[in-house]
Amino acid sequence: MELRQLHYFVTLAEELHFGRAAAREHIVQSALSQRLQRLERELGVTLVERTTHHVRLSAAGAAFLIDARQILAHVERATVAAQRAARSTPSLRVGVVDASYDSMSLILHEVQQQYPDLEIHQVEVGVPEQFQRLVDGRLDVGIGRASLAPPAVASQLLRLDPLGVLVAEGHPFAARSDIPVAALATEPMLLSQETRAPEFNQFVIELCRSVGFIPTLYNGTVDSILASADLVAQQRCVLCAPSSCVPTPTGIVWRPLVAPQSRYPWSVLWRAGDSSEHVSALVRSARTISEQLGWLQPSVAG
């Protein structure tokens, strides 16, 4: 059995479509089918049930998929570990939701002062993918809401971040010092892409529901806070955002939400059981900065 066979099988299991799976693997569909048939012969079981219109995993295939993913993840981690050990310069791979958020940048500055020779590689990636990359070894540390973290990801609450709303300077909300959550009921609201930040979207929607309404969603998506700012400046929508990620472009303002006040929970994330020196240093630095800046202290009403 070859690792490539496992990789092809996992891709097919994710797509449940031979054409799409073959395109992802950059091979022709017939070659993918032949590899799968060879794997099934070697195992002596049917992994995939095929009809004219449908592809689905058999019971054996569903069971095999769990271990196949784990095997590939172990190989990936071993490869990364070997490559990192071969390099003379230590490195740390860090996932951030958006470069405009300031929490992780403050933490990384502290870590860099402790380890001037440490190479820090930041990757902009949503929290669900941070979880996956932490588990399979492609990231060392992440930051985000930890409520949906799998058991293989450890977390430590870092910051309770006041939630507010971004509006254009000409919007009526801009003249107010704070905005009741209920006032958002009449505004088209821009949410993050569901695949990128479902945990934040859920937080905002639950906040709106707590005061008796479901938000009217703006029909469109963007992939960053800065990209959202242009839509807000045009008064096409409003955008809920924690205080730590307020963008700098002119033409928009941030106002805190009240009635009720809400604080978004940020946690530092890392692979459970990873006690490596630089990961431990980052977690300690996160704790220290949180205490110094009072990120977990009770909020004060405006």
HELIX and SHEET records of a PDB file:
HELIX    1   1 LEU A    3  GLU A   15  1                                  13    
HELIX    2   2 PHE A   18  GLU A   25  1                                   8    
HELIX    3   3 GLN A   29  LEU A   43  1                                  15    
HELIX    4   4 ALA A   59  ALA A   86  1                                  28    
HELIX    5   5 SER A  103  GLN A  114  1                                  12    
HELIX    6   6 VAL A  127  ASP A  136  1                                  10    
HELIX    7   7 PRO A  172  ALA A  175  5                                   4    
HELIX    8   8 VAL A  181  THR A  186  5                                   6    
HELIX    9   9 PRO A  198  SER A  210  1                                  13    
HELIX   10  10 ILE A  225  ALA A  233  1                                   9    
HELIX   11  11 SER A  243  CYS A  245  5                                   3    
HELIX   12  12 GLU A  277  LEU A  293  1                                  17    
SHEET    1   A 2 VAL A  48  ARG A  50  0                                        
SHEET    2   A 2 VAL A  55  LEU A  57 -1                                        
SHEET    1   B 2 SER A  91  VAL A  96  0                                        
SHEET    2   B 2 GLU A 119  GLU A 124  1                                        
SHEET    1   C 4 VAL A 141  GLY A 144  0                                        
SHEET    2   C 4 ARG A 263  ARG A 271 -1                                        
SHEET    3   C 4 VAL A 153  ALA A 168 -1                                        
SHEET    4   C 4 LEU A 239  PRO A 242 -1                                        
SHEET    1   D 5 VAL A 141  GLY A 144  0                                        
SHEET    2   D 5 ARG A 263  ARG A 271 -1                                        
SHEET    3   D 5 VAL A 153  ALA A 168 -1                                        
SHEET    4   D 5 ILE A 252  VAL A 258 -1                                        
SHEET    5   D 5 ILE A 179  PRO A 180  1                                        
SHEET    1   E 2 PRO A 188  MET A 189  0                                        
SHEET    2   E 2 THR A 216  LEU A 217  1                                        
END                                                                             
